[in-house]
Amino acid sequence: MDNNQDWLELYQQRDQWAITAYENFINKVDDALKVDLTRSDQITIVVYGSTQVGKTSLILKILGIDDAHMSEVSTLLRGGREIGKSATIMPIRYRKSEDNQWHIHDIQGRDTAVSTVEEYFKNLRASVEKGQINTTNIVDVYIPQYYFAYESKGMLDIRILDLPGIQAKNEHEQNHVQQISTKYAANADLILLVGRSDDLAFINPSRLILDQFKYWTSQTNRFRVILTRAFSPATIIDYIKKNQETFNLDAFKDRIFQQLKTHDFPVPQECRDIIFPLEFGDSLANIQEKHPEYFELIDNVNQQSFKLLHEGICKAANPYSRFKNGFDVQRLAKIRIEEEKERFKENDEKFSQELRDLKTIISKFEQEIENVAQQQVDCLSNDEYFRIIQEEYSLEWFQIQYEDLANKIYIIPDDKSVSSLKEIAKVYTNHPKSTWFGIVEYFDKNEEDLNFSFGLPPELDVENFKVYDEKLNSYITDFYWSESKFKKDYQMLKTALIKEGKKFSQEAWMRLTNYTNQQRAQLKHKYESLDNRLKQLVYGLKKKQDELFKLQQQKNDLKIRHQSFIARMATAEQHGKSFEEFMKISFEQALSQCKKDFLNERDPIKKFYRLWYSMLLETQYDEMMLGVN
């Protein structure tokens, strides 16, 4: 018994050299690649996809649940959730029970009896949707053995994690999904991306949300694409009808892959082999009912597809297959470099365009600021012009025009008769208006930039001349008996004319003053409006200049991060070339130690075990390097 135990202990150590080499190698891999290479000690398969694509049913099929019990088990696990709505709310690890009882170990480690399984999941969903639970721990579900098909009794004990759909509508559920997906996806040995066959865009990297899944096309050893409802669409049934003689899994996958290549994301040719079209549950039964003549052909292809998927899962369950990832480092680094270059080019051009647009906006701001500032200068200049006009053409200036007229024109006539005064009155009463028009002519000639019109002159005040006319008309004779009487009447006429001159000069001055005051008031208002506008423009310019500085900094940071990432990936690529050397050195050290232990062993049986173990190691190296057991 002891001897058997000795051999068992040795045998269990047979891959330790490879594990050590892999761990030493991974520890020196860049963090950006490590997430795609690191694995937990347990074999983990993650099932990921949108809601309503049949993930839970697929898992039950993979686990080996008998078709006769599929509906019952699915109903219990849905927690009362009707068909067509998301059933998965927590990361659930499905396993086979050791007996015929349900066992659920929840996040508190409690066991749940079969009679409350459906109620348990119903309450669990309600708690998550209300935000009462946000833990990322796993709920373990042990399904009773009697639900399993007989041929599944010897299946490998693989951990299958059903992650909630990433497009969950409830806000708390979305946050919860993001947390748990990030936590468990990184350590999965195999990831099944599940979606309907009539929506191939679900595997577009931009729709996969999580970075761990976006590089699935470059990690074909780790990802599988499952297309549900693959045979039930009417177009597929028509295709099968027309191609009965040549319809098989290879031909069908070729057709799917050609359709996939029409989408707006590149899919390498090697991805064809990781695509698995499947049909199960009610939709498969519906095909049998509606198209019995083609069902056998469809079912054979469907079973073959599932068989290949299952074989791939079993192969992925081999822990040694993870060592293949070591050889993927170079390839992953090259892919990341190319992706980073494309991403940088796109983002850099985006920044450049934004900078160009921003500089154009800033230029417009600066031009408008210059225009507004010039308008302010013009306002001040025009205001100064009107101020000078007011200063130069004061009331005194206008009065002088009429006083000069009085001094030059209003001269005592030689003919000292009543008729002479009447005639002079007719002539002299036209002089205020003629002087008005003279002023207008003067302004038109000397102040044409003023853009001002005095308008028509005011009318003479009749009352000023009425007394004068009445007095002259009262004389019986045409001649004056005394010269003093004549002069007195003449002075009466001159006084009336001078009074009219003052009135005319006052009116002309008031019209000009009102106009200039109005113009200056408008200029003041315009200047204040321009000043407010200028402040807004300066503030806006400052904001845009700050945005420009920030954008330039972001563009520079992008370039620095890009250069740093490229340098890191180049280093990682070089490091990737050393994986085989890591494995070789670790193997040689293990083999050397094994031979030393053989030579130092004194017990004959244990010595034989050492010899046998060394032979096992020697034959194992090539197999380990290929990732097979």
Secondary structure as UniProt FT lines:
FT   HELIX           2..12
FT   TURN            13..15
FT   HELIX           16..27
FT   HELIX           31..34
FT   TURN            35..37
FT   STRAND          44..49
FT   TURN            51..52
FT   HELIX           55..63
FT   HELIX           67..69
FT   HELIX           70..78
FT   TURN            79..80
FT   TURN            83..84
FT   STRAND          92..96
FT   STRAND          103..105
FT   TURN            107..108
FT   HELIX           114..116
FT   HELIX           117..129
FT   TURN            130..131
FT   STRAND          139..143
FT   HELIX           145..147
FT   HELIX           150..152
FT   TURN            153..154
FT   STRAND          159..162
FT   TURN            166..167
FT   HELIX           171..185
FT   TURN            186..187
FT   STRAND          190..196
FT   TURN            197..198
FT   HELIX           200..203
FT   HELIX           205..207
FT   HELIX           211..214
FT   HELIX           216..218
FT   TURN            220..222
FT   STRAND          223..228
FT   HELIX           234..242
FT   TURN            243..246
FT   HELIX           249..260
FT   TURN            261..262
FT   HELIX           269..274
FT   STRAND          275..277
FT   HELIX           282..290
FT   HELIX           292..316
FT   HELIX           319..323
FT   HELIX           324..392
FT   HELIX           395..409
FT   HELIX           418..428
FT   TURN            429..430
FT   HELIX           431..446
FT   HELIX           448..450
FT   HELIX           462..473
FT   HELIX           483..576
FT   TURN            577..578
FT   HELIX           579..600
FT   HELIX           604..626
//
